Amino acid sequence: MNIQSKKNETELILFLSGSFDSVTAPMVQEDLEKQLADVTKLVLDFTEVTFLSSAGIRCILWAEKHMQSRRGSQILRKVSNELKEVFVLTALDNVLTFE
């Protein structure tokens, strides 16, 4: 997985590409832990994500919980229909914010 980030004051955008799985989810979480100190809006751009496993979902839920505890928000941007189906099947489409 390739992770690129763009930070504007209190907004952090992570551009993810490749598989979001048990190998790459810890890398994403580590990256987030380093950058979330003063972030109130987190955007995960899924334009180039090709696969999502339960480990990726766990990382997304960790970030959601972290942002909520800080009264911030998380947005999942440009999630493909195939990956969106994973969120629908797990009923997380009602918990997470999509754009």
NORNOR-V785992 format. One record per helix or strand. SS is the DSSP state (H for helix, E for strand). FROM is the first residue (numbers start at 1). TO is the last residue. Records with the same first field share a line. If there is no record, write none. Layout:
SS=FROM-TO + FROM-TO
This chain:
E=2-8 + 11-20 + 41-52 + 73-77 + 98-98
H=25-35 + 54-69 + 81-89 + 92-94
